[in-house]
Every structure is written in structure tokens, then in C-alpha cells.
């Protein structure tokens, strides 16, 4: 998969995808919901927008009217052919038939051959991402977007309601977990509104919600290196029923761990769900600084 080359964040979720003959195809029926999603992007008149899974074009037509440039990626061959016909005379719209998870973002959004000169650092254009997602790719897709965050600044996506709750959850709540911590490490998450199954055709079995993620990585502020800190979070949340102590004990010497928890004022009896990113980072930095074989603190 092209995306796993960048960082190790994409490793967090298994890449084995179920074979879904219908590709998560639940099409928005009402124009009001489509309008609300597009409005959540703000003023896009100067932006390039990447739409994931345009389907029958419920969002695409609205986006085409508002965005400076629209790139829409649809995996379904028939739907993408229909969209190409529909937008063939619309110069700011490009329809790509592809699996979004296999797309090489560098070749689409990165510098083109001849566009760089020695001494000239090219800052990539920052793209807004939008989509009523096929739910089976949600986590993997978000992790890919985080891995390629140099190209993206805003993500507005419709996801399963429970996933939206987890993405936006605060530490201490039942929904807070690895997905929440990871998403909040890379961006500011807002849960905007929910839609009932009746808003789609055919209706899905679950409720849906729209989230907006403003990409604002916290790695520098937390003074942690990306890959080892993601590994640390994964270990912290390893087994949901275990305490933080029991999860971390798998990788750390107990004496070192006890001293680091004391120093960073973390109660060994809590679960990772109760720990803010700041506290996790403090513990991680203490462990990394106290143990030269643990890389990661900056
Ligand atoms: N945007 C449309 C709407 O709101 O009515 C369709 C949304 S539907 C939930 C998801 C769309 O994503 C479908 O058109 C489906 O064919 C497409 N899709 C599924 N898997 C995809 C993938 N891996 N890459 C790109 N598109 C995909």
C-alpha cells in the first residue's frame, strides 16, 4: 500500500479489508444534509478539495460550484464513468477512478518534475478533504491522511456515529481510546451533527455523524517523536481491561516504570483511557530519557 511508506501511523490499523461488494454505498438523499457537509468546509473558493467516494455526486455538484479545484476519487467503475460524463465540461473538476487507500498522494499533490530548483523549498498546497465515507475504510483512511498531513489542513467526513463519538471523546470517558488519542494528536476534532439511517439510500444499519478535523499536529508541543510515541500509545491502550501499569509492564522494566510514573505523577492503577495526551507524553518522555534504549523524547 502506497501510504504505509510515510511514518508508521498507518500501521495502527490492520490493512486487511473485507470484500464489500457494495463498497459502503449509502447515498445521501436530501440536499440539505449535503449542503451542511459542504458548508462545514467554510469558504473554499481558493482551495483545492479532495472528495472521497463521490458516488452519485450528492456532494460533488455543490463542491464543484464552490471550490477552486475539486479532485474526486471514486472506486466504483460505473459511478466514476458517470461522474466523468457529468462533469466533462466542468474545468475545475477531476474525477479519478481509484481506491483512495492505494492512491499515491505524492504524485498528485507533491512537486512535479521540473517544479523544484536547487535552493527553492516548495511548500505543498494544503488541501481540504471531504467525504461521506464508506465506513469500512474510516480508520485506515484517517491514519493515511494523518501520515500525509503535509498536504491536508481540514478534513470533514461523515462516519459511523460511534466512530465520531470516539474520535471526539475526552480522556476519562468510556469512548476515549487509541483512535481518540491518535486523532487528537494530529488535529482538533469537532463532532458536528448526526444523521439517521433514513437520510441515505439504501439506509445503513447505523446512525452517522459528521466530524471536522483541523489538522494541527501536537508532536512538537508534546516534545515527542512520532513513531515511538505512537508505539507507546498503542502499548498503553493494548488491552482495554488492563491498567496502564499492566499494559506498559510488557515492555518496560518494573523499577524503571515505577520511577517514571512517580516522577510524572501518573497513578499506576488507572487505565490509559483516563490519561490526557499531555500526561501520556510526560510519562513517555520520562521513560525515554531514563532509558537510552527507548528512543523518542525530543
Ligand atoms: N458521496 C456520496 C453520497 O454522499 O451520496 C456517496 C457516499 S457512499 C457512503 C461511499 C462512496 O465511496 C461510494 O460511492 C463507494 O463506491 C465509494 N468507495 C468505496 N470504497 C472506496 C475506496 N476505497 N476509494 C474510493 N471510493 C470508495
py3Dmol code that shows the C-alpha trace and the ligand (Angstrom):
import py3Dmol

protein = """\
ATOM      1  CA  UNK A   1       0.000   0.000   0.000  1.00  0.00           C
ATOM      2  CA  UNK A   2       1.469   3.314  -1.042  1.00  0.00           C
ATOM      3  CA  UNK A   3       0.607   5.110   2.183  1.00  0.00           C
ATOM      4  CA  UNK A   4       2.457   2.898   4.623  1.00  0.00           C
ATOM      5  CA  UNK A   5       5.711   4.326   3.297  1.00  0.00           C
ATOM      6  CA  UNK A   6       5.097   7.553   5.233  1.00  0.00           C
ATOM      7  CA  UNK A   7       5.573   7.370   9.012  1.00  0.00           C
ATOM      8  CA  UNK A   8       4.312   4.406  10.934  1.00  0.00           C
ATOM      9  CA  UNK A   9       0.944   5.798  11.883  1.00  0.00           C
ATOM     10  CA  UNK A  10      -0.795   3.820   9.162  1.00  0.00           C
ATOM     11  CA  UNK A  11       0.317   0.602  10.822  1.00  0.00           C
ATOM     12  CA  UNK A  12      -2.056   1.212  13.720  1.00  0.00           C
ATOM     13  CA  UNK A  13      -4.952  -0.463  11.964  1.00  0.00           C
ATOM     14  CA  UNK A  14      -4.922  -3.699  10.079  1.00  0.00           C
ATOM     15  CA  UNK A  15      -4.979  -3.235   6.332  1.00  0.00           C
ATOM     16  CA  UNK A  16      -6.996  -6.360   5.646  1.00  0.00           C
ATOM     17  CA  UNK A  17     -10.267  -5.105   4.237  1.00  0.00           C
ATOM     18  CA  UNK A  18     -13.378  -7.218   3.992  1.00  0.00           C
ATOM     19  CA  UNK A  19     -14.660  -7.802   0.497  1.00  0.00           C
ATOM     20  CA  UNK A  20     -17.661  -5.487   0.350  1.00  0.00           C
ATOM     21  CA  UNK A  21     -19.469  -5.916  -2.911  1.00  0.00           C
ATOM     22  CA  UNK A  22     -21.339  -2.671  -2.366  1.00  0.00           C
ATOM     23  CA  UNK A  23     -18.345  -0.631  -1.196  1.00  0.00           C
ATOM     24  CA  UNK A  24     -20.243   1.017   1.647  1.00  0.00           C
ATOM     25  CA  UNK A  25     -22.596   2.614  -0.851  1.00  0.00           C
ATOM     26  CA  UNK A  26     -25.246   4.529   1.073  1.00  0.00           C
ATOM     27  CA  UNK A  27     -26.112   7.625  -0.914  1.00  0.00           C
ATOM     28  CA  UNK A  28     -27.293  10.876   0.651  1.00  0.00           C
ATOM     29  CA  UNK A  29     -30.871  11.604  -0.319  1.00  0.00           C
ATOM     30  CA  UNK A  30     -31.552  15.126   0.962  1.00  0.00           C
ATOM     31  CA  UNK A  31     -29.794  18.160  -0.435  1.00  0.00           C
ATOM     32  CA  UNK A  32     -29.953  19.895   2.977  1.00  0.00           C
ATOM     33  CA  UNK A  33     -27.582  17.365   4.596  1.00  0.00           C
ATOM     34  CA  UNK A  34     -25.212  17.593   1.626  1.00  0.00           C
ATOM     35  CA  UNK A  35     -25.245  21.372   1.934  1.00  0.00           C
ATOM     36  CA  UNK A  36     -24.446  21.191   5.661  1.00  0.00           C
ATOM     37  CA  UNK A  37     -21.424  18.990   4.984  1.00  0.00           C
ATOM     38  CA  UNK A  38     -20.114  21.306   2.266  1.00  0.00           C
ATOM     39  CA  UNK A  39     -20.743  24.374   4.465  1.00  0.00           C
ATOM     40  CA  UNK A  40     -18.643  22.762   7.218  1.00  0.00           C
ATOM     41  CA  UNK A  41     -15.614  23.284   4.944  1.00  0.00           C
ATOM     42  CA  UNK A  42     -16.058  27.055   5.126  1.00  0.00           C
ATOM     43  CA  UNK A  43     -15.054  29.278   2.220  1.00  0.00           C
ATOM     44  CA  UNK A  44     -13.400  27.009  -0.331  1.00  0.00           C
ATOM     45  CA  UNK A  45     -13.296  29.436  -3.227  1.00  0.00           C
ATOM     46  CA  UNK A  46      -9.478  29.499  -3.100  1.00  0.00           C
ATOM     47  CA  UNK A  47      -8.978  25.835  -2.168  1.00  0.00           C
ATOM     48  CA  UNK A  48      -8.354  22.509  -3.767  1.00  0.00           C
ATOM     49  CA  UNK A  49     -10.793  19.988  -2.315  1.00  0.00           C
ATOM     50  CA  UNK A  50     -10.326  16.224  -2.335  1.00  0.00           C
ATOM     51  CA  UNK A  51     -13.636  14.359  -2.243  1.00  0.00           C
ATOM     52  CA  UNK A  52     -13.542  10.734  -1.175  1.00  0.00           C
ATOM     53  CA  UNK A  53     -16.216   8.470  -2.626  1.00  0.00           C
ATOM     54  CA  UNK A  54     -18.356  10.933  -4.630  1.00  0.00           C
ATOM     55  CA  UNK A  55     -20.801   8.154  -5.548  1.00  0.00           C
ATOM     56  CA  UNK A  56     -23.743   9.674  -7.411  1.00  0.00           C
ATOM     57  CA  UNK A  57     -22.446  13.185  -6.832  1.00  0.00           C
ATOM     58  CA  UNK A  58     -24.629  14.452  -3.956  1.00  0.00           C
ATOM     59  CA  UNK A  59     -21.720  16.487  -2.575  1.00  0.00           C
ATOM     60  CA  UNK A  60     -19.783  16.760  -5.819  1.00  0.00           C
ATOM     61  CA  UNK A  61     -22.152  19.170  -7.586  1.00  0.00           C
ATOM     62  CA  UNK A  62     -22.199  21.535  -4.613  1.00  0.00           C
ATOM     63  CA  UNK A  63     -18.415  21.335  -4.245  1.00  0.00           C
ATOM     64  CA  UNK A  64     -17.864  21.903  -7.966  1.00  0.00           C
ATOM     65  CA  UNK A  65     -19.712  25.197  -7.690  1.00  0.00           C
ATOM     66  CA  UNK A  66     -17.798  26.444  -4.667  1.00  0.00           C
ATOM     67  CA  UNK A  67     -14.243  25.075  -4.834  1.00  0.00           C
ATOM     68  CA  UNK A  68     -11.414  26.476  -6.916  1.00  0.00           C
ATOM     69  CA  UNK A  69     -10.437  22.927  -7.837  1.00  0.00           C
ATOM     70  CA  UNK A  70     -12.083  19.603  -6.997  1.00  0.00           C
ATOM     71  CA  UNK A  71     -10.485  16.179  -7.205  1.00  0.00           C
ATOM     72  CA  UNK A  72     -12.977  13.375  -6.582  1.00  0.00           C
ATOM     73  CA  UNK A  73     -11.797   9.794  -6.103  1.00  0.00           C
ATOM     74  CA  UNK A  74     -14.325   7.014  -6.687  1.00  0.00           C
ATOM     75  CA  UNK A  75     -13.559   3.308  -6.711  1.00  0.00           C
ATOM     76  CA  UNK A  76     -16.731   2.124  -8.425  1.00  0.00           C
ATOM     77  CA  UNK A  77     -16.071   1.923 -12.168  1.00  0.00           C
ATOM     78  CA  UNK A  78     -19.635   2.653 -13.281  1.00  0.00           C
ATOM     79  CA  UNK A  79     -20.149   5.552 -10.882  1.00  0.00           C
ATOM     80  CA  UNK A  80     -16.822   7.148 -11.778  1.00  0.00           C
ATOM     81  CA  UNK A  81     -17.619   6.849 -15.507  1.00  0.00           C
ATOM     82  CA  UNK A  82     -20.997   8.516 -14.914  1.00  0.00           C
ATOM     83  CA  UNK A  83     -19.359  11.293 -12.916  1.00  0.00           C
ATOM     84  CA  UNK A  84     -16.730  11.831 -15.619  1.00  0.00           C
ATOM     85  CA  UNK A  85     -19.527  12.278 -18.159  1.00  0.00           C
ATOM     86  CA  UNK A  86     -21.480  14.592 -15.872  1.00  0.00           C
ATOM     87  CA  UNK A  87     -18.509  16.836 -15.170  1.00  0.00           C
ATOM     88  CA  UNK A  88     -16.775  16.586 -18.541  1.00  0.00           C
ATOM     89  CA  UNK A  89     -17.455  20.242 -19.254  1.00  0.00           C
ATOM     90  CA  UNK A  90     -16.622  21.491 -15.762  1.00  0.00           C
ATOM     91  CA  UNK A  91     -12.960  22.540 -15.927  1.00  0.00           C
ATOM     92  CA  UNK A  92     -12.307  22.697 -12.160  1.00  0.00           C
ATOM     93  CA  UNK A  93     -13.396  19.085 -11.572  1.00  0.00           C
ATOM     94  CA  UNK A  94     -11.237  15.992 -11.980  1.00  0.00           C
ATOM     95  CA  UNK A  95     -12.684  12.521 -11.405  1.00  0.00           C
ATOM     96  CA  UNK A  96     -10.178   9.791 -10.572  1.00  0.00           C
ATOM     97  CA  UNK A  97     -11.228   6.162 -10.620  1.00  0.00           C
ATOM     98  CA  UNK A  98      -9.151   4.630  -7.810  1.00  0.00           C
ATOM     99  CA  UNK A  99      -9.063   3.126  -4.362  1.00  0.00           C
ATOM    100  CA  UNK A 100      -8.342   6.121  -2.148  1.00  0.00           C
ATOM    101  CA  UNK A 101      -6.214   3.899   0.092  1.00  0.00           C
ATOM    102  CA  UNK A 102      -3.950   2.938  -2.798  1.00  0.00           C
ATOM    103  CA  UNK A 103      -3.587   6.422  -4.232  1.00  0.00           C
ATOM    104  CA  UNK A 104      -0.120   7.925  -4.305  1.00  0.00           C
ATOM    105  CA  UNK A 105      -0.737  11.357  -2.739  1.00  0.00           C
ATOM    106  CA  UNK A 106       2.821  12.441  -3.500  1.00  0.00           C
ATOM    107  CA  UNK A 107       2.332  12.076  -7.219  1.00  0.00           C
ATOM    108  CA  UNK A 108      -0.962  14.016  -7.116  1.00  0.00           C
ATOM    109  CA  UNK A 109      -0.159  16.736  -4.601  1.00  0.00           C
ATOM    110  CA  UNK A 110       3.651  16.698  -4.426  1.00  0.00           C
ATOM    111  CA  UNK A 111       6.062  18.740  -6.514  1.00  0.00           C
ATOM    112  CA  UNK A 112       6.016  17.889 -10.197  1.00  0.00           C
ATOM    113  CA  UNK A 113       9.200  17.106 -12.133  1.00  0.00           C
ATOM    114  CA  UNK A 114      10.813  20.386 -13.066  1.00  0.00           C
ATOM    115  CA  UNK A 115       8.895  22.362 -10.445  1.00  0.00           C
ATOM    116  CA  UNK A 116      11.751  22.364  -7.955  1.00  0.00           C
ATOM    117  CA  UNK A 117      15.023  24.175  -8.273  1.00  0.00           C
ATOM    118  CA  UNK A 118      18.047  23.789  -6.018  1.00  0.00           C
ATOM    119  CA  UNK A 119      17.651  26.102  -3.035  1.00  0.00           C
ATOM    120  CA  UNK A 120      13.921  26.512  -3.608  1.00  0.00           C
ATOM    121  CA  UNK A 121      11.827  24.744  -0.986  1.00  0.00           C
ATOM    122  CA  UNK A 122       8.325  24.166  -2.337  1.00  0.00           C
ATOM    123  CA  UNK A 123       5.575  24.365   0.302  1.00  0.00           C
ATOM    124  CA  UNK A 124       2.830  21.991  -0.753  1.00  0.00           C
ATOM    125  CA  UNK A 125      -0.663  23.379  -1.238  1.00  0.00           C
ATOM    126  CA  UNK A 126      -2.889  22.473   1.735  1.00  0.00           C
ATOM    127  CA  UNK A 127      -5.981  20.604   0.658  1.00  0.00           C
ATOM    128  CA  UNK A 128      -9.425  20.291   2.260  1.00  0.00           C
ATOM    129  CA  UNK A 129     -10.723  16.719   2.377  1.00  0.00           C
ATOM    130  CA  UNK A 130     -14.407  15.870   2.392  1.00  0.00           C
ATOM    131  CA  UNK A 131     -16.489  12.738   2.046  1.00  0.00           C
ATOM    132  CA  UNK A 132     -19.433  10.712   3.117  1.00  0.00           C
ATOM    133  CA  UNK A 133     -17.111   7.815   3.774  1.00  0.00           C
ATOM    134  CA  UNK A 134     -17.561   4.168   3.064  1.00  0.00           C
ATOM    135  CA  UNK A 135     -17.417   3.199   6.747  1.00  0.00           C
ATOM    136  CA  UNK A 136     -15.257   0.114   6.247  1.00  0.00           C
ATOM    137  CA  UNK A 137     -12.211   2.279   5.457  1.00  0.00           C
ATOM    138  CA  UNK A 138     -12.669   5.021   8.098  1.00  0.00           C
ATOM    139  CA  UNK A 139      -9.787   4.300  10.485  1.00  0.00           C
ATOM    140  CA  UNK A 140      -7.332   3.312   7.800  1.00  0.00           C
ATOM    141  CA  UNK A 141      -8.175   6.375   5.746  1.00  0.00           C
ATOM    142  CA  UNK A 142      -7.843   8.801   8.660  1.00  0.00           C
ATOM    143  CA  UNK A 143      -4.467   7.318   9.534  1.00  0.00           C
ATOM    144  CA  UNK A 144      -3.347   7.761   5.919  1.00  0.00           C
ATOM    145  CA  UNK A 145      -4.482  11.393   5.955  1.00  0.00           C
ATOM    146  CA  UNK A 146      -2.557  11.964   9.198  1.00  0.00           C
ATOM    147  CA  UNK A 147       0.523  10.314   7.709  1.00  0.00           C
ATOM    148  CA  UNK A 148       0.297  12.641   4.689  1.00  0.00           C
ATOM    149  CA  UNK A 149      -0.744  15.672   6.736  1.00  0.00           C
ATOM    150  CA  UNK A 150       1.709  17.937   4.936  1.00  0.00           C
ATOM    151  CA  UNK A 151      -0.884  18.032   2.126  1.00  0.00           C
ATOM    152  CA  UNK A 152      -4.048  18.449   4.220  1.00  0.00           C
ATOM    153  CA  UNK A 153      -5.357  21.100   6.574  1.00  0.00           C
ATOM    154  CA  UNK A 154      -9.030  20.293   7.088  1.00  0.00           C
ATOM    155  CA  UNK A 155     -10.985  17.037   6.993  1.00  0.00           C
ATOM    156  CA  UNK A 156     -14.798  16.963   7.046  1.00  0.00           C
ATOM    157  CA  UNK A 157     -16.151  13.447   6.928  1.00  0.00           C
ATOM    158  CA  UNK A 158     -19.317  11.523   7.611  1.00  0.00           C
ATOM    159  CA  UNK A 159     -18.553   8.455   9.689  1.00  0.00           C
ATOM    160  CA  UNK A 160     -20.454   5.959  11.784  1.00  0.00           C
ATOM    161  CA  UNK A 161     -21.834   7.799  14.858  1.00  0.00           C
ATOM    162  CA  UNK A 162     -19.931   5.616  17.344  1.00  0.00           C
ATOM    163  CA  UNK A 163     -16.687   6.351  15.499  1.00  0.00           C
ATOM    164  CA  UNK A 164     -17.432  10.090  15.617  1.00  0.00           C
ATOM    165  CA  UNK A 165     -18.013   9.773  19.371  1.00  0.00           C
ATOM    166  CA  UNK A 166     -14.679   8.003  19.770  1.00  0.00           C
ATOM    167  CA  UNK A 167     -12.796  10.483  17.610  1.00  0.00           C
ATOM    168  CA  UNK A 168     -14.068  13.441  19.642  1.00  0.00           C
ATOM    169  CA  UNK A 169     -14.082  11.770  23.098  1.00  0.00           C
ATOM    170  CA  UNK A 170     -12.288  13.389  26.002  1.00  0.00           C
ATOM    171  CA  UNK A 171      -9.974  11.398  28.309  1.00  0.00           C
ATOM    172  CA  UNK A 172     -11.774   9.765  31.207  1.00  0.00           C
ATOM    173  CA  UNK A 173     -14.907   8.901  29.235  1.00  0.00           C
ATOM    174  CA  UNK A 174     -15.879   5.402  28.167  1.00  0.00           C
ATOM    175  CA  UNK A 175     -15.394   6.222  24.480  1.00  0.00           C
ATOM    176  CA  UNK A 176     -11.828   7.524  24.760  1.00  0.00           C
ATOM    177  CA  UNK A 177      -9.330   5.098  23.263  1.00  0.00           C
ATOM    178  CA  UNK A 178      -6.439   4.705  20.835  1.00  0.00           C
ATOM    179  CA  UNK A 179      -8.415   6.216  17.931  1.00  0.00           C
ATOM    180  CA  UNK A 180      -9.291   9.301  20.030  1.00  0.00           C
ATOM    181  CA  UNK A 181      -5.722   9.779  21.232  1.00  0.00           C
ATOM    182  CA  UNK A 182      -4.277   9.317  17.743  1.00  0.00           C
ATOM    183  CA  UNK A 183      -6.756  11.667  16.054  1.00  0.00           C
ATOM    184  CA  UNK A 184      -6.271  14.296  18.742  1.00  0.00           C
ATOM    185  CA  UNK A 185      -2.504  14.008  18.412  1.00  0.00           C
ATOM    186  CA  UNK A 186      -2.842  15.166  14.806  1.00  0.00           C
ATOM    187  CA  UNK A 187      -5.785  17.520  14.915  1.00  0.00           C
ATOM    188  CA  UNK A 188      -8.599  19.353  16.629  1.00  0.00           C
ATOM    189  CA  UNK A 189     -11.699  17.192  16.378  1.00  0.00           C
ATOM    190  CA  UNK A 190     -15.233  18.598  16.349  1.00  0.00           C
ATOM    191  CA  UNK A 191     -18.315  16.441  16.159  1.00  0.00           C
ATOM    192  CA  UNK A 192     -20.767  18.498  14.125  1.00  0.00           C
ATOM    193  CA  UNK A 193     -24.129  16.749  13.643  1.00  0.00           C
ATOM    194  CA  UNK A 194     -25.769  13.346  13.324  1.00  0.00           C
ATOM    195  CA  UNK A 195     -27.888  11.818  10.598  1.00  0.00           C
ATOM    196  CA  UNK A 196     -30.342   8.959  10.982  1.00  0.00           C
ATOM    197  CA  UNK A 197     -30.289   5.995   8.572  1.00  0.00           C
ATOM    198  CA  UNK A 198     -33.276   7.478   6.700  1.00  0.00           C
ATOM    199  CA  UNK A 199     -31.029  10.220   5.294  1.00  0.00           C
ATOM    200  CA  UNK A 200     -29.413   7.634   2.987  1.00  0.00           C
ATOM    201  CA  UNK A 201     -30.461   5.263   0.271  1.00  0.00           C
ATOM    202  CA  UNK A 202     -30.234   2.407   0.969  1.00  0.00           C
ATOM    203  CA  UNK A 203     -30.310   3.181   4.712  1.00  0.00           C
ATOM    204  CA  UNK A 204     -27.319   1.877   6.673  1.00  0.00           C
ATOM    205  CA  UNK A 205     -27.870  -0.140   9.860  1.00  0.00           C
ATOM    206  CA  UNK A 206     -26.199   2.522  11.998  1.00  0.00           C
ATOM    207  CA  UNK A 207     -26.513   6.233  12.772  1.00  0.00           C
ATOM    208  CA  UNK A 208     -23.996   8.552  11.167  1.00  0.00           C
ATOM    209  CA  UNK A 209     -22.257  11.748  12.245  1.00  0.00           C
ATOM    210  CA  UNK A 210     -20.113  14.393  10.623  1.00  0.00           C
ATOM    211  CA  UNK A 211     -16.772  15.298  12.157  1.00  0.00           C
ATOM    212  CA  UNK A 212     -14.417  18.113  11.286  1.00  0.00           C
ATOM    213  CA  UNK A 213     -10.723  17.650  11.983  1.00  0.00           C
ATOM    214  CA  UNK A 214      -8.490  20.691  11.728  1.00  0.00           C
ATOM    215  CA  UNK A 215      -5.006  19.320  11.188  1.00  0.00           C
ATOM    216  CA  UNK A 216      -2.798  20.687  13.978  1.00  0.00           C
ATOM    217  CA  UNK A 217      -0.187  18.117  14.998  1.00  0.00           C
ATOM    218  CA  UNK A 218       0.827  18.326  18.661  1.00  0.00           C
ATOM    219  CA  UNK A 219       4.094  16.421  18.363  1.00  0.00           C
ATOM    220  CA  UNK A 220       6.345  19.459  18.847  1.00  0.00           C
ATOM    221  CA  UNK A 221       4.249  20.874  21.661  1.00  0.00           C
ATOM    222  CA  UNK A 222       4.339  17.490  23.451  1.00  0.00           C
ATOM    223  CA  UNK A 223       8.042  17.104  22.651  1.00  0.00           C
ATOM    224  CA  UNK A 224       7.713  13.552  21.389  1.00  0.00           C
ATOM    225  CA  UNK A 225       8.977  11.802  18.280  1.00  0.00           C
ATOM    226  CA  UNK A 226       6.122  10.496  16.156  1.00  0.00           C
ATOM    227  CA  UNK A 227       6.790   6.804  15.585  1.00  0.00           C
ATOM    228  CA  UNK A 228       7.928   5.818  19.109  1.00  0.00           C
ATOM    229  CA  UNK A 229       5.128   7.837  20.728  1.00  0.00           C
ATOM    230  CA  UNK A 230       2.500   6.155  18.526  1.00  0.00           C
ATOM    231  CA  UNK A 231       4.013   2.804  19.569  1.00  0.00           C
ATOM    232  CA  UNK A 232       3.799   3.910  23.210  1.00  0.00           C
ATOM    233  CA  UNK A 233       0.119   4.863  22.844  1.00  0.00           C
ATOM    234  CA  UNK A 234      -0.577   1.535  21.168  1.00  0.00           C
ATOM    235  CA  UNK A 235       1.073  -0.274  24.069  1.00  0.00           C
ATOM    236  CA  UNK A 236      -0.737   1.884  26.670  1.00  0.00           C
ATOM    237  CA  UNK A 237      -4.127   1.026  25.186  1.00  0.00           C
ATOM    238  CA  UNK A 238      -3.020  -2.531  24.381  1.00  0.00           C
ATOM    239  CA  UNK A 239      -5.604  -4.460  26.376  1.00  0.00           C
ATOM    240  CA  UNK A 240      -8.667  -2.479  27.258  1.00  0.00           C
ATOM    241  CA  UNK A 241      -9.364  -4.207  30.557  1.00  0.00           C
ATOM    242  CA  UNK A 242      -5.816  -3.915  31.840  1.00  0.00           C
ATOM    243  CA  UNK A 243      -4.460  -0.992  33.855  1.00  0.00           C
ATOM    244  CA  UNK A 244      -1.861   1.285  32.306  1.00  0.00           C
ATOM    245  CA  UNK A 245       0.726  -0.360  34.539  1.00  0.00           C
ATOM    246  CA  UNK A 246      -0.097  -3.852  33.314  1.00  0.00           C
ATOM    247  CA  UNK A 247      -0.079  -2.799  29.669  1.00  0.00           C
ATOM    248  CA  UNK A 248       3.229  -0.943  29.928  1.00  0.00           C
ATOM    249  CA  UNK A 249       4.862  -3.679  32.004  1.00  0.00           C
ATOM    250  CA  UNK A 250       5.015  -5.757  28.832  1.00  0.00           C
ATOM    251  CA  UNK A 251       7.792  -3.518  27.508  1.00  0.00           C
ATOM    252  CA  UNK A 252       9.385  -1.777  30.472  1.00  0.00           C
ATOM    253  CA  UNK A 253      11.393  -2.865  33.456  1.00  0.00           C
ATOM    254  CA  UNK A 254       9.118  -2.526  36.510  1.00  0.00           C
ATOM    255  CA  UNK A 255      11.628  -0.475  38.514  1.00  0.00           C
ATOM    256  CA  UNK A 256      12.093   1.980  35.664  1.00  0.00           C
ATOM    257  CA  UNK A 257       8.345   2.117  35.104  1.00  0.00           C
ATOM    258  CA  UNK A 258       7.513   2.729  38.773  1.00  0.00           C
ATOM    259  CA  UNK A 259      10.071   5.550  38.999  1.00  0.00           C
ATOM    260  CA  UNK A 260       8.826   7.164  35.758  1.00  0.00           C
ATOM    261  CA  UNK A 261       5.192   7.005  36.893  1.00  0.00           C
ATOM    262  CA  UNK A 262       6.101   8.567  40.201  1.00  0.00           C
ATOM    263  CA  UNK A 263       8.120  11.301  38.534  1.00  0.00           C
ATOM    264  CA  UNK A 264       5.400  12.171  36.039  1.00  0.00           C
ATOM    265  CA  UNK A 265       2.676  11.844  38.706  1.00  0.00           C
ATOM    266  CA  UNK A 266       0.756   9.102  36.927  1.00  0.00           C
ATOM    267  CA  UNK A 267      -1.226   6.684  39.090  1.00  0.00           C
ATOM    268  CA  UNK A 268      -0.214   3.117  38.058  1.00  0.00           C
ATOM    269  CA  UNK A 269      -3.747   1.887  38.799  1.00  0.00           C
ATOM    270  CA  UNK A 270      -5.504   3.964  36.133  1.00  0.00           C
ATOM    271  CA  UNK A 271      -6.358   2.827  32.630  1.00  0.00           C
ATOM    272  CA  UNK A 272      -4.914   4.559  29.571  1.00  0.00           C
ATOM    273  CA  UNK A 273      -8.397   5.957  28.834  1.00  0.00           C
ATOM    274  CA  UNK A 274      -8.065   8.260  31.843  1.00  0.00           C
ATOM    275  CA  UNK A 275      -4.783   9.799  30.715  1.00  0.00           C
ATOM    276  CA  UNK A 276      -4.633  13.039  28.732  1.00  0.00           C
ATOM    277  CA  UNK A 277      -2.233  13.247  25.797  1.00  0.00           C
ATOM    278  CA  UNK A 278      -0.139  15.679  27.826  1.00  0.00           C
ATOM    279  CA  UNK A 279       0.185  13.187  30.706  1.00  0.00           C
ATOM    280  CA  UNK A 280       0.905  10.302  28.311  1.00  0.00           C
ATOM    281  CA  UNK A 281       3.620  12.389  26.681  1.00  0.00           C
ATOM    282  CA  UNK A 282       5.112  13.351  30.057  1.00  0.00           C
ATOM    283  CA  UNK A 283       5.309   9.691  31.078  1.00  0.00           C
ATOM    284  CA  UNK A 284       6.689   8.723  27.686  1.00  0.00           C
ATOM    285  CA  UNK A 285       9.381  11.419  27.849  1.00  0.00           C
ATOM    286  CA  UNK A 286      10.413  10.377  31.344  1.00  0.00           C
ATOM    287  CA  UNK A 287      10.684   6.761  30.249  1.00  0.00           C
ATOM    288  CA  UNK A 288      12.603   7.700  27.102  1.00  0.00           C
ATOM    289  CA  UNK A 289      15.003   9.995  28.971  1.00  0.00           C
ATOM    290  CA  UNK A 290      15.611   7.459  31.712  1.00  0.00           C
ATOM    291  CA  UNK A 291      16.315   4.673  29.298  1.00  0.00           C
ATOM    292  CA  UNK A 292      18.718   5.346  26.420  1.00  0.00           C
ATOM    293  CA  UNK A 293      17.428   2.267  24.573  1.00  0.00           C
ATOM    294  CA  UNK A 294      13.947   3.837  24.401  1.00  0.00           C
ATOM    295  CA  UNK A 295      14.041   6.438  21.648  1.00  0.00           C
ATOM    296  CA  UNK A 296      11.601   9.248  21.349  1.00  0.00           C
ATOM    297  CA  UNK A 297      11.774  12.258  23.670  1.00  0.00           C
ATOM    298  CA  UNK A 298      12.756  15.428  21.913  1.00  0.00           C
TER     299      UNK A 298
END
"""
ligand_1 = """\
27
LIG
N -20.709 10.861 -1.619
C -21.858 10.049 -1.990
C -23.077 10.487 -1.203
O -22.885 11.145 -0.169
O -24.175 10.169 -1.602
C -21.580 8.552 -1.807
C -21.199 8.126 -0.427
S -21.117 6.379 -0.180
C -21.317 6.291 1.565
C -19.400 5.971 -0.316
C -18.812 6.029 -1.717
O -17.435 5.674 -1.640
C -19.430 5.079 -2.706
O -19.716 5.754 -3.906
C -18.353 3.999 -2.941
O -18.397 3.439 -4.230
C -17.103 4.799 -2.713
N -15.950 3.988 -2.250
C -15.962 2.859 -1.505
N -14.720 2.445 -1.231
C -13.879 3.353 -1.814
C -12.453 3.463 -1.876
N -11.661 2.575 -1.294
N -11.940 4.511 -2.575
C -12.742 5.426 -3.168
N -14.095 5.356 -3.137
C -14.655 4.337 -2.453
"""
view = py3Dmol.view(width=600, height=400)
view.addModel(protein, "pdb")
view.setStyle({"model": 0}, {"cartoon": {"style": "trace"}})
view.addModel(ligand_1, "xyz")
view.setStyle({"model": 1}, {"stick": {}})
view.zoomTo()
view.show()
